[in-house]
Amino acid sequence: MGRMVRSRRPAQPSGDRSDQAAGLDPAPEELADLSYNQARTALDLVLAGLQAQDLNVEEMAQLYRQGQAYVRYCVSILDRVEQEVLLWDAGSGTDPSPQPYTADSSAKS
């Protein structure tokens, strides 16, 4: 008869599809509780879900939106950390423009 297809997607809460779709986007307050590594892991799981062969269009769009939220959150953390590092450098009296790391530059400090 029909071929059974195994889902590679992570388990989702029970309920109809509209309930599931509404609950997948991470809320800003949920994101604020995540570390960079946790958000990056969540993004990796979303990307793995997008690679599933048996996604319908609605599920794919929802996962894409969820992934975009995690990407924006990770980028905001990286931007904030970069600004902190630039402020630290500016406070040291040296040129605040970013410089590539070299082992020699760390030994001079």
Backbone as CSV, one residue per row, in Angstrom:
resi,resn,N_x,N_y,N_z,CA_x,CA_y,CA_z,C_x,C_y,C_z
1,MET,0.828,-1.184,0.000,0.000,0.000,0.000,0.873,1.249,0.000
2,GLY,0.557,2.220,0.900,1.305,3.478,0.935,2.603,3.327,1.720
3,ARG,3.535,4.122,1.365,4.820,4.129,2.037,4.745,5.019,3.280
4,MET,5.270,4.535,4.384,5.263,5.310,5.617,6.483,6.220,5.626
5,VAL,6.253,7.508,5.848,7.329,8.479,5.856,7.593,8.890,7.290
6,ARG,8.829,8.780,7.681,9.230,9.179,9.030,9.509,10.666,9.062
7,SER,8.994,11.344,10.032,9.236,12.766,10.182,10.551,12.986,10.902
8,ARG,11.348,13.901,10.386,12.599,14.245,11.047,12.453,15.530,11.853
9,ARG,11.255,16.068,11.896,11.026,17.300,12.630,10.968,17.041,14.113
10,PRO,11.377,18.044,14.924,11.236,17.889,16.361,9.769,17.800,16.736
11,ALA,9.489,17.115,17.828,8.114,16.986,18.287,7.538,18.357,18.580
12,GLN,6.270,18.545,18.192,5.595,19.801,18.439,4.433,19.558,19.378
13,PRO,3.970,20.629,20.069,2.863,20.448,20.988,1.621,19.974,20.263
14,SER,0.750,19.266,20.991,-0.469,18.773,20.374,-1.418,19.923,20.109
15,GLY,-2.401,19.690,19.272,-3.363,20.716,18.906,-3.418,20.811,17.409
16,ASP,-4.350,21.662,16.912,-4.433,21.774,15.461,-3.282,22.626,14.938
17,ARG,-3.123,22.648,13.620,-1.973,23.315,13.005,-1.934,24.804,13.311
18,SER,-3.083,25.466,13.415,-3.066,26.894,13.700,-2.536,27.153,15.102
19,ASP,-2.853,26.293,16.059,-2.307,26.431,17.415,-0.808,26.230,17.397
20,GLN,-0.329,25.250,16.628,1.104,24.975,16.571,1.836,26.137,15.926
21,ALA,1.310,26.652,14.830,1.973,27.739,14.123,2.052,28.979,14.998
22,ALA,1.013,29.250,15.767,1.007,30.438,16.612,2.040,30.329,17.722
23,GLY,2.367,29.124,18.169,3.268,28.970,19.293,4.729,28.764,18.931
24,LEU,5.062,28.712,17.653,6.438,28.403,17.274,7.364,29.607,17.280
25,ASP,6.861,30.793,16.939,7.740,31.952,16.929,8.168,32.275,18.345
26,PRO,9.475,32.377,18.581,9.919,32.718,19.926,9.556,34.163,20.242
27,ALA,8.923,34.377,21.385,8.556,35.722,21.810,9.806,36.453,22.281
28,PRO,9.818,37.796,22.162,11.004,38.552,22.594,11.416,38.244,24.032
29,GLU,10.449,38.058,24.918,10.814,37.762,26.309,11.434,36.374,26.440
30,GLU,11.047,35.435,25.574,11.665,34.109,25.575,13.099,34.194,25.068
31,LEU,13.309,35.002,24.035,14.651,35.162,23.487,15.573,35.831,24.501
32,ALA,15.059,36.792,25.226,15.889,37.532,26.184,16.453,36.622,27.267
33,ASP,15.802,35.496,27.510,16.276,34.555,28.529,17.346,33.604,27.996
34,LEU,17.601,33.640,26.682,18.550,32.708,26.083,19.952,33.309,26.005
35,SER,20.941,32.467,26.217,22.316,32.878,25.954,22.545,32.792,24.443
36,TYR,23.666,33.329,23.998,23.999,33.228,22.580,24.063,31.764,22.151
37,ASN,24.726,30.926,22.945,24.876,29.514,22.583,23.535,28.796,22.535
38,GLN,22.628,29.128,23.443,21.307,28.500,23.419,20.532,28.918,22.170
39,ALA,20.596,30.211,21.823,19.900,30.692,20.633,20.512,30.088,19.377
40,ARG,21.818,29.933,19.349,22.493,29.338,18.196,22.105,27.869,18.046
41,THR,21.985,27.161,19.175,21.552,25.764,19.130,20.114,25.672,18.622
42,ALA,19.261,26.567,19.093,17.867,26.587,18.622,17.828,26.860,17.123
43,LEU,18.672,27.765,16.651,18.739,28.046,15.215,19.191,26.812,14.444
44,ASP,20.173,26.101,14.971,20.633,24.871,14.311,19.500,23.845,14.216
45,LEU,18.677,23.750,15.258,17.533,22.818,15.231,16.497,23.243,14.194
46,VAL,16.269,24.539,14.085,15.336,25.045,13.071,15.859,24.712,11.678
47,LEU,17.153,24.933,11.454,17.735,24.624,10.142,17.624,23.138,9.824
48,ALA,17.820,22.298,10.822,17.655,20.852,10.605,16.204,20.540,10.249
49,GLY,15.276,21.210,10.902,13.865,21.015,10.586,13.531,21.446,9.172
50,LEU,14.153,22.527,8.701,13.905,23.000,7.339,14.427,22.026,6.284
51,GLN,15.356,21.178,6.663,15.904,20.207,5.719,15.023,18.967,5.584
52,ALA,13.993,18.859,6.400,13.095,17.702,6.329,12.389,17.678,4.979
53,GLN,12.279,16.513,4.418,11.679,16.357,3.094,10.160,16.457,3.105
54,ASP,9.539,16.221,4.257,8.081,16.116,4.294,7.385,17.337,4.877
55,LEU,7.991,18.509,4.788,7.373,19.726,5.294,6.356,20.262,4.298
56,ASN,5.231,20.738,4.825,4.323,21.441,3.927,4.717,22.913,3.923
57,VAL,4.126,23.681,3.052,4.522,25.074,2.869,4.334,25.884,4.146
58,GLU,3.253,25.662,4.849,2.986,26.423,6.073,4.033,26.137,7.144
59,GLU,4.400,24.866,7.298,5.422,24.497,8.284,6.778,25.100,7.908
60,MET,7.087,25.065,6.620,8.351,25.610,6.156,8.408,27.121,6.416
61,ALA,7.318,27.821,6.124,7.280,29.267,6.353,7.406,29.583,7.833
62,GLN,6.755,28.804,8.675,6.819,29.027,10.116,8.238,28.798,10.634
63,LEU,8.881,27.728,10.206,10.253,27.468,10.623,11.192,28.571,10.135
64,TYR,10.951,29.058,8.941,11.771,30.143,8.406,11.640,31.390,9.282
65,ARG,10.397,31.743,9.647,10.184,32.907,10.516,10.853,32.708,11.874
66,GLN,10.758,31.505,12.400,11.387,31.198,13.683,12.902,31.329,13.565
67,GLY,13.465,30.805,12.503,14.903,30.914,12.275,15.343,32.362,12.152
68,GLN,14.566,33.176,11.448,14.895,34.591,11.315,14.934,35.279,12.677
69,ALA,14.008,34.924,13.564,13.989,35.520,14.905,15.269,35.154,15.662
70,TYR,15.688,33.898,15.561,16.923,33.486,16.234,18.145,34.164,15.624
71,VAL,18.163,34.322,14.302,19.282,34.998,13.640,19.372,36.442,14.120
72,ARG,18.236,37.153,14.127,18.243,38.551,14.580,18.740,38.648,16.018
73,TYR,18.312,37.725,16.870,18.726,37.746,18.268,20.238,37.497,18.394
74,CYS,20.748,36.508,17.677,22.186,36.213,17.730,23.002,37.393,17.218
75,VAL,22.572,38.005,16.124,23.282,39.155,15.576,23.261,40.312,16.568
76,SER,22.137,40.514,17.250,22.076,41.614,18.220,23.051,41.383,19.369
77,ILE,23.195,40.138,19.810,24.166,39.837,20.867,25.583,40.106,20.372
78,LEU,25.902,39.636,19.176,27.243,39.855,18.627,27.535,41.336,18.443
79,ASP,26.545,42.108,17.971,26.732,43.550,17.814,26.993,44.220,19.159
80,ARG,26.230,43.822,20.173,26.396,44.408,21.507,27.790,44.103,22.066
81,VAL,28.228,42.867,21.918,29.554,42.485,22.410,30.638,43.242,21.648
82,GLU,30.477,43.396,20.348,31.457,44.141,19.562,31.561,45.581,20.056
83,GLN,30.422,46.206,20.340,30.442,47.575,20.844,31.134,47.662,22.205
84,GLU,30.908,46.673,23.057,31.578,46.654,24.363,33.095,46.551,24.192
85,VAL,33.526,45.699,23.282,34.960,45.529,23.045,35.551,46.828,22.507
86,LEU,34.850,47.479,21.590,35.343,48.743,21.051,35.433,49.804,22.147
87,LEU,34.482,49.814,23.066,34.531,50.759,24.188,35.721,50.461,25.089
88,TRP,35.980,49.190,25.336,37.135,48.819,26.152,38.412,49.314,25.498
89,ASP,38.527,49.094,24.182,39.714,49.538,23.454,39.836,51.055,23.487
90,ALA,38.726,51.767,23.337,38.745,53.229,23.349,39.203,53.744,24.707
91,GLY,38.839,53.067,25.771,39.231,53.465,27.114,40.696,53.227,27.403
92,SER,41.345,52.420,26.593,42.761,52.117,26.839,43.694,53.125,26.190
93,GLY,43.128,54.104,25.451,43.954,55.124,24.816,44.563,54.685,23.499
94,THR,44.178,53.522,23.000,44.693,53.054,21.716,43.658,53.305,20.633
95,ASP,44.029,53.094,19.419,43.125,53.256,18.281,41.945,52.303,18.433
96,PRO,40.678,52.831,18.483,39.521,51.961,18.705,39.073,51.184,17.469
97,SER,39.713,51.393,16.312,39.283,50.640,15.138,39.657,49.170,15.322
98,PRO,38.777,48.288,14.889,39.038,46.850,15.081,40.331,46.412,14.399
99,GLN,41.072,45.581,15.083,42.314,45.033,14.553,42.246,43.513,14.640
100,PRO,42.810,42.819,13.666,42.822,41.352,13.754,43.688,40.902,14.921
101,TYR,43.291,39.804,15.540,44.041,39.262,16.667,45.298,38.594,16.170
102,THR,46.400,38.869,16.843,47.647,38.149,16.585,48.245,37.801,17.938
103,ALA,49.002,36.747,18.004,49.624,36.332,19.263,50.572,37.406,19.763
104,ASP,51.234,38.133,18.858,52.144,39.204,19.252,51.408,40.342,19.953
105,SER,50.213,40.683,19.472,49.482,41.801,20.074,49.044,41.489,21.489
106,SER,48.746,40.233,21.815,48.352,39.891,23.178,49.536,39.865,24.104
107,ALA,50.732,39.610,23.603,51.925,39.556,24.431,52.391,40.946,24.837
108,LYS,52.024,41.979,24.050,52.437,43.349,24.328,51.660,43.942,25.496
109,SER,50.491,43.424,25.800,49.636,44.004,26.840,50.211,43.847,28.199
